[in-house]
Amino acid sequence: MPMNENNDVTIEYDRQDGQFEEGVIVPHDRISPDTLRKMVEEFVTRDWSELADAGSTLDGKIEQVLQQLKDGRAKVVFDLTTETCNIIPGDSRGALPGN
């Protein structure tokens, strides 16, 4: 993982569509709780198609992702190309749903 002059870690990760992107890991604890929750909510409603499953609630899925961020099983990444944030698995491989 290359380091830039600000000692931020730059990573390359594979998106679900097979394209590679370059991004900077943003520690979740440096994001305001309200903003982080909104980011996770957007991620869950965009990427978690099985939300309609019995027993799965939006709040439940949000809490799952927040816990994964706290446990290090997921990371927030700022994409340098698109200038957007995304949530990826902690090891930058695989998919979050079902972890």
N, C-alpha and C positions, 0 to 999 in steps of 0.2 A: 504494500500500500504506500503510494507516494505521499510525502508530506509537503505542504506548501510553506511559504515563508511565515504564516501565522500558526504553524504547527497543527493545522487542521488535517485530519486524515481524509484523503481523497480515495474513494473506492470506485471500482467498476463493477456494476452488477447487471445481471441478465433479467430483463423484464419478461413477463409472461409471453409476450409476442416474439421472443427470441432475439430482440435487439439489445445491444449493450449500451449502457449509459454511464456517465461519470457523475459522481455526487460526493457530497460532504456529509458525514454523519453528524447529526445535531443531537446532543444529549437531551433526552426527553425532560430532564429536570431543569433545563435552562429555558424551557418553553412555559409560558404562563398556563396554569391549570385549565382555564377556560378555553384558551386557544388550542391546547393539546386535545381537550375533549372534543372540540369542534372538528379538528383534524381527524381524529379517530372515528367520529360519527360519519364524516364524509367518506373515509376509507371503507368503513363497514357497509354503508349503503351502496357504495360503488362496486366493491370487490367481493362481497360476501353474498353470493347468490342464494345460498340455502337459508337466508333469513326467514323464509316462509315455513321452514321446518317446524313441526310441532315442538313446543317447549323453548324455542329460540325467540328471544325478544331483542329489540334494538338495544336496550340498556344492558342486557346480559352480554351481548356481543361486544359492546363498547367496553364493558368491564373486563372481559377476557383479553382484549387487545391491550388495554391499559396495564393489566397484570403482566402480559408478555413483555411490554416495554420495561416495566420495573424489574422483571426477572432477567432481562437481557436476551430473551428469546426473539425479540423484535427490535428494530431500530428505526428512527426517523432519519430520512436522508433527504437533503436538499439537492435536487437535480440541477447540475450546472448548465445543462443544455436548455432545458425548458423553464428553468427558474421556478420550479414548483417543488413541493414537499411530497414525499410518499413514505409509506411504512413498508419495510421489508423484513423478512426473517432475519434473526440475529446473525446467522451464518451466511446470509445473502443468497441462499439457495432454497428452493422449494417454495411452498405456498403456506401462508399463515392459517387459513381455515383448516380445522381438524387437528391442530397441534395439541 
